[in-house]
Amino acid sequence: MTLNIKNPYLESLLTEVAQITGESKTEVVRKALEERRQRLSLGGTRRLNAVRLWMLLQDEIWPQIPAEQRGVRLLKVEQESILGYNEDGV
């Protein structure tokens, strides 16, 4: 199958990248497409992981927190104590 590029800017960009990398134009296009495919598939994985995390929080984590504690924010001093901060720093 032949790829015919009719966009002058794209042809120039392809030539420039090929010269910089020392790769053929075919190799530049192949790598670009593989990298984009990988990024797109990772995006789907991230969304799926976000849904899984939300379900884990909703179904398993939050039910273990006493109702009177849910939605209560810690005071700054409480946060710093948990992190190990004191008047001398860490």
C-alpha positions as CSV (number, residue, x, y, z in Angstrom):
1,M,0.0,0.0,0.0
2,T,1.3,3.4,-0.9
3,L,0.9,6.6,1.2
4,N,0.8,9.8,-0.8
5,I,1.3,12.9,1.3
6,K,-0.1,16.0,-0.4
7,N,0.2,18.4,2.5
8,P,3.4,20.5,2.1
9,Y,3.8,21.2,5.8
10,L,3.4,17.5,6.7
11,E,6.0,16.6,4.0
12,S,8.4,19.2,5.4
13,L,7.8,18.0,8.9
14,L,8.3,14.4,8.0
15,T,11.6,15.2,6.1
16,E,12.8,17.2,9.1
17,V,12.2,14.5,11.6
18,A,13.7,11.9,9.3
19,Q,16.9,14.0,9.0
20,I,17.1,14.6,12.7
21,T,16.7,10.9,13.6
22,G,18.5,9.4,10.6
23,E,15.5,7.2,10.0
24,S,13.7,6.6,6.8
25,K,10.4,8.5,6.3
26,T,8.6,5.2,6.5
27,E,10.2,4.5,9.9
28,V,9.3,7.9,11.2
29,V,5.7,7.4,10.2
30,R,5.6,3.9,11.7
31,K,7.1,5.0,15.0
32,A,4.7,8.0,15.2
33,L,1.7,5.9,14.6
34,E,2.8,3.2,17.1
35,E,3.5,5.9,19.8
36,R,0.1,7.5,19.2
37,R,-1.7,4.1,19.4
38,Q,0.0,3.4,22.7
39,R,-1.0,6.8,24.1
40,L,-4.6,6.3,23.0
41,S,-4.7,2.9,24.6
42,L,-3.2,4.2,27.8
43,G,-5.9,6.9,27.9
44,G,-8.6,4.1,27.8
45,T,-6.7,2.3,30.6
46,R,-6.6,5.4,32.7
47,R,-10.3,6.0,32.4
48,L,-11.0,2.3,33.3
49,N,-8.7,2.6,36.3
50,A,-10.4,5.7,37.5
51,V,-13.8,3.9,37.3
52,R,-12.3,0.9,39.2
53,L,-10.9,3.2,41.9
54,W,-14.2,5.0,42.3
55,M,-16.0,1.7,42.7
56,L,-13.4,0.5,45.2
57,L,-13.8,3.6,47.3
58,Q,-17.6,3.5,47.1
59,D,-18.1,-0.2,47.7
60,E,-15.2,-1.1,50.0
61,I,-13.4,1.9,51.6
62,W,-16.1,4.4,52.4
63,P,-18.5,1.9,54.1
64,Q,-15.7,1.2,56.6
65,I,-15.6,4.8,57.7
66,P,-18.0,5.6,60.5
67,A,-20.9,7.8,59.3
68,E,-20.2,10.6,61.7
69,Q,-16.6,10.8,60.3
70,R,-17.5,10.9,56.6
71,G,-17.1,14.3,55.1
72,V,-15.3,15.8,58.1
73,R,-12.2,17.6,57.3
74,L,-9.1,17.4,59.4
75,L,-7.8,20.5,61.0
76,K,-4.4,21.7,59.8
77,V,-2.7,20.7,63.1
78,E,-4.2,17.1,62.7
79,Q,-2.9,16.8,59.2
80,E,0.5,18.0,60.2
81,S,0.5,15.6,63.2
82,I,-0.3,12.6,60.9
83,L,2.5,13.7,58.5
84,G,5.0,13.9,61.5
85,Y,5.3,17.7,61.5
86,N,5.7,19.6,64.8
87,E,7.0,23.0,65.9
88,D,10.5,22.0,64.9
89,G,9.6,20.8,61.4
90,V,9.6,17.2,60.4
